[in-house]
Amino acid sequence: YFYFYYLYILFIYIMTPRLRCCTKYSSQPFPVLRLKDFTRQDATMTCNIEAVIFTTVKNRQICANPDDLWVQNLNKLTETEILL
C-alpha cells in the first residue's frame, strides 16, 4: 500500500508545473550572440522582484535587474529586432 502511495505522490510532483521565478539578480553581462530569448517577470507574492529573464542559446536562464544599463541595452537590441 505504501509503495502505491509513494508512486502517486511522485506522479503528482512530476506532473505539477513548477513556478520558476528569479529571487536574485546576476550582475554579469553576457555576449549578445548568446541571447536566444527573454521574458519579463513582474513582482508578485511568489516572485518578489521585478526581473528580466534572459535565455541563452544553451537554454540557461539568467535573471537580471531591469534597471541595469546592460539589461536595458540588450532589451533595446531585441526590441529593434537586431537579434532576429
C-alpha positions in Angstrom: 0.0 0.0 0.0 2.8 2.4 0.9 4.5 1.8 -2.4 1.5 2.9 -4.4 1.0 5.9 -2.2 4.7 6.9 -2.8 4.2 6.4 -6.6 1.1 8.5 -6.5 2.9 11.4 -4.7 5.8 11.1 -7.1 3.5 11.2 -10.1 1.7 14.3 -8.8 5.1 16.0 -8.1 6.3 15.3 -11.6 3.1 16.4 -13.3 2.7 19.6 -11.4 4.1 22.6 -13.3 6.7 24.4 -11.3 6.6 28.2 -11.0 10.1 29.4 -11.7 11.0 32.9 -10.7 14.0 35.0 -10.1 14.9 35.6 -6.5 18.2 37.4 -7.1 20.0 39.2 -10.0 23.0 38.3 -11.9 25.2 41.3 -12.3 27.4 39.8 -15.0 26.6 40.9 -18.6 26.9 38.3 -21.3 27.6 38.5 -25.1 24.6 39.3 -27.2 25.3 36.4 -29.5 24.4 34.0 -26.7 21.0 35.5 -26.3 18.1 33.4 -27.5 15.1 35.0 -25.9 13.9 37.0 -22.9 10.8 37.4 -20.7 9.8 39.9 -18.1 8.9 38.9 -14.5 6.5 41.0 -12.5 6.9 41.2 -8.8 4.1 39.1 -7.1 3.8 37.4 -3.8 5.6 34.3 -5.2 8.2 36.1 -7.4 9.1 39.0 -5.2 11.3 41.0 -7.6 10.9 42.6 -11.0 13.3 40.9 -13.4 14.3 40.3 -16.9 14.9 36.6 -17.6 17.3 36.0 -20.4 17.5 32.6 -22.1 20.8 31.8 -23.7 21.3 29.6 -26.8 22.2 26.8 -24.4 18.9 27.3 -22.6 20.5 28.7 -19.5 18.3 31.3 -17.7 19.9 34.4 -16.4 18.0 36.8 -14.1 18.8 40.4 -14.4 17.8 43.7 -12.9 15.6 45.7 -15.4 17.2 48.9 -14.1 20.7 47.9 -15.0 22.1 49.6 -18.1 23.4 46.4 -19.7 19.9 44.9 -19.4 18.3 47.9 -21.0 20.7 47.8 -23.8 20.0 44.1 -24.5 16.3 44.8 -24.4 16.7 47.6 -26.9 18.6 45.4 -29.2 15.9 42.7 -29.1 13.1 45.1 -29.5 14.6 46.6 -32.6 14.9 43.1 -34.0 18.7 43.1 -34.4 18.8 39.6 -32.9 16.1 38.2 -35.1 
